[in-house]
Amino acid sequence: MKFARKTVLGIFTLLLTFPFIATSATAATISFATTVLDTENDLWQIDYKIDDFDATMSSGYEIIFDYGLYENITLTGSSAEWDALILQPDLIEGVGDDGILDALAPSGTGLMSANFSLTVNWLGDGTPASQEFNLYHIDGDDYDSYEIVSSGTTSPVPEPSTLMLMFSGLACTVFLRKK
């Protein structure tokens, strides 16, 4: 009985700490936090953070904004060394075309982090959701071709209450283990 209890507590502890183990690699991540600026006009600010981005060669990222969910995307703040371009979501020949934020990093800087902010009109329900992104390296000096090195979705920054709940569960596990 005591062995089974220790085994269950060990598995529970492993499951609680697994997210930290899984994210300790140096793969680039893009996280975001949202702030409502004007509820009447559904105007939001989205603050992004890119971590562990490999800019050893000409590199960049693009974040895709779904047509029908975002309008009036405006870059309000960015790390100075990034060269950014925004293409608005639009209706092209009767077909909805997604918007894109594309930014080129300075080359030769190695692993880096960056912060940038946008304002958007959010057309969906609730708060703005995760967006798809691509990280790429440019092949050659002509900027005509590139290779996507990573794709994914942006992830919201965990709220303090979520972290508090997880750490309280971990503390209870440690307390029960000592008994």
C-alpha positions as CSV (number, residue, x, y, z in Angstrom):
1,M,0.0,0.0,0.0
2,K,2.8,2.4,0.9
3,F,4.6,1.5,-2.3
4,A,1.5,2.2,-4.4
5,R,1.0,5.6,-2.8
6,K,4.6,6.6,-3.5
7,T,4.3,5.4,-7.1
8,V,1.2,7.5,-7.6
9,L,2.8,10.5,-6.0
10,G,5.9,10.1,-8.1
11,I,3.8,9.9,-11.3
12,F,1.8,12.9,-10.3
13,T,4.9,14.9,-9.6
14,L,6.4,14.0,-12.9
15,L,3.2,15.0,-14.7
16,L,3.2,18.4,-12.9
17,T,6.9,19.1,-13.9
18,F,6.8,17.7,-17.4
19,P,5.8,21.0,-19.1
20,F,8.9,22.6,-17.7
21,I,11.1,19.7,-18.8
22,A,9.5,19.7,-22.3
23,T,10.1,23.4,-22.9
24,S,13.7,23.6,-21.7
25,A,15.1,23.0,-25.2
26,T,16.3,26.0,-27.2
27,A,13.6,25.9,-29.9
28,A,12.2,29.3,-30.7
29,T,8.8,30.2,-29.1
30,I,6.4,33.0,-29.6
31,S,4.2,33.9,-26.7
32,F,1.6,36.7,-26.4
33,A,-0.5,38.6,-23.9
34,T,-3.7,40.6,-24.8
35,T,-5.1,43.8,-23.4
36,V,-8.4,45.3,-24.4
37,L,-8.0,49.0,-25.3
38,D,-11.6,49.8,-26.5
39,T,-14.4,47.4,-25.9
40,E,-16.9,49.4,-28.1
41,N,-14.6,49.1,-31.1
42,D,-13.1,45.7,-30.2
43,L,-9.6,47.3,-30.2
44,W,-7.0,45.1,-28.6
45,Q,-3.3,45.3,-28.0
46,I,-1.3,42.1,-28.5
47,D,2.2,42.0,-26.9
48,Y,4.5,39.3,-28.4
49,K,7.7,37.9,-27.1
50,I,10.0,35.7,-29.3
51,D,12.6,33.6,-27.3
52,D,15.6,31.7,-28.6
53,F,15.3,32.7,-32.2
54,D,18.4,31.6,-34.2
55,A,19.5,34.6,-36.3
56,T,22.9,33.3,-37.3
57,M,22.0,33.8,-40.9
58,S,19.4,36.1,-42.6
59,S,16.2,34.9,-40.7
60,G,12.7,36.1,-40.1
61,Y,9.3,35.2,-38.8
62,E,5.8,35.6,-40.1
63,I,2.6,35.5,-38.0
64,I,-0.6,34.8,-39.8
65,F,-3.9,36.6,-38.9
66,D,-7.0,34.8,-40.1
67,Y,-9.3,36.7,-42.5
68,G,-12.6,37.4,-40.8
69,L,-11.1,37.5,-37.3
70,Y,-8.6,40.5,-37.5
71,E,-8.7,43.9,-39.1
72,N,-6.6,47.1,-39.0
73,I,-3.4,45.4,-37.8
74,T,-0.9,48.1,-36.7
75,L,2.6,47.6,-35.4
76,T,2.9,49.9,-32.3
77,G,6.3,48.7,-30.9
78,S,9.1,46.5,-32.1
79,S,12.8,45.8,-31.3
80,A,14.7,48.3,-33.3
81,E,16.8,45.8,-35.2
82,W,13.9,44.0,-36.9
83,D,12.6,45.1,-40.3
84,A,8.8,44.5,-40.2
85,L,6.0,44.6,-42.8
86,I,2.3,44.1,-42.3
87,L,-0.1,42.8,-45.0
88,Q,-3.7,43.4,-43.9
89,P,-6.4,40.6,-44.1
90,D,-8.3,41.4,-47.3
91,L,-10.9,40.1,-49.7
92,I,-9.0,39.4,-53.0
93,E,-11.1,38.4,-56.0
94,G,-13.9,37.2,-53.7
95,V,-11.7,35.0,-51.5
96,G,-10.6,36.0,-48.0
97,D,-6.9,36.4,-47.7
98,D,-5.2,36.2,-44.3
99,G,-3.1,39.0,-43.0
100,I,0.6,38.6,-42.2
101,L,3.2,40.3,-40.0
102,D,6.6,39.5,-41.5
103,A,9.8,40.6,-39.9
104,L,13.4,40.1,-40.9
105,A,16.0,39.8,-38.1
106,P,19.5,41.3,-38.3
107,S,21.8,38.5,-39.6
108,G,24.7,37.1,-37.6
109,T,23.4,37.9,-34.2
110,G,23.0,34.2,-33.0
111,L,20.3,33.3,-30.5
112,M,18.2,36.3,-29.6
113,S,14.9,37.4,-28.1
114,A,12.6,40.2,-29.3
115,N,9.4,42.0,-28.2
116,F,6.8,43.6,-30.3
117,S,3.3,45.0,-30.0
118,L,0.3,45.3,-32.3
119,T,-3.1,46.8,-32.1
120,V,-5.9,45.0,-33.9
121,N,-9.6,45.0,-34.3
122,W,-10.7,41.6,-33.1
123,L,-13.8,40.3,-34.9
124,G,-14.2,37.0,-33.0
125,D,-15.7,36.2,-29.7
126,G,-13.9,36.6,-26.4
127,T,-10.2,37.5,-26.6
128,P,-7.8,37.2,-29.6
129,A,-6.7,33.6,-30.0
130,S,-3.4,32.0,-31.0
131,Q,-2.1,32.6,-34.4
132,E,0.0,30.4,-36.7
133,F,3.6,31.4,-37.3
134,N,6.6,30.3,-39.4
135,L,10.2,30.9,-38.7
136,Y,12.5,31.0,-41.8
137,H,16.0,31.4,-43.0
138,I,16.6,33.2,-46.3
139,D,18.7,31.3,-48.9
140,G,21.3,33.4,-50.5
141,D,21.7,37.2,-50.9
142,D,18.8,37.7,-53.3
143,Y,16.0,37.2,-50.9
144,D,14.1,35.3,-53.6
145,S,13.9,32.0,-51.7
146,Y,13.6,30.9,-48.1
147,E,13.4,27.8,-46.0
148,I,10.8,27.4,-43.2
149,V,12.7,26.0,-40.3
150,S,9.9,25.9,-37.8
151,S,6.1,26.3,-37.7
152,G,3.6,26.4,-34.8
153,T,1.1,28.5,-33.1
154,T,1.7,31.4,-30.7
155,S,1.0,30.6,-27.1
156,P,-0.7,32.8,-24.5
157,V,1.4,33.7,-21.5
158,P,0.1,31.7,-18.5
159,E,-2.0,33.7,-16.1
160,P,-0.7,34.0,-12.5
161,S,-3.6,32.0,-11.2
162,T,-2.7,29.1,-13.4
163,L,0.8,29.1,-12.2
164,M,-0.3,29.4,-8.6
165,L,-2.6,26.4,-9.0
166,M,0.2,24.3,-10.4
167,F,2.7,25.3,-7.8
168,S,0.2,24.7,-4.9
169,G,-0.4,21.2,-6.3
170,L,3.3,20.6,-6.4
171,A,3.7,21.9,-2.8
172,C,0.9,19.5,-1.6
173,T,2.6,16.6,-3.3
174,V,5.9,17.4,-1.6
175,F,4.1,17.8,1.8
176,L,2.3,14.5,1.4
177,R,5.5,12.8,0.4
178,K,7.2,13.9,3.6
179,K,4.5,12.4,5.7
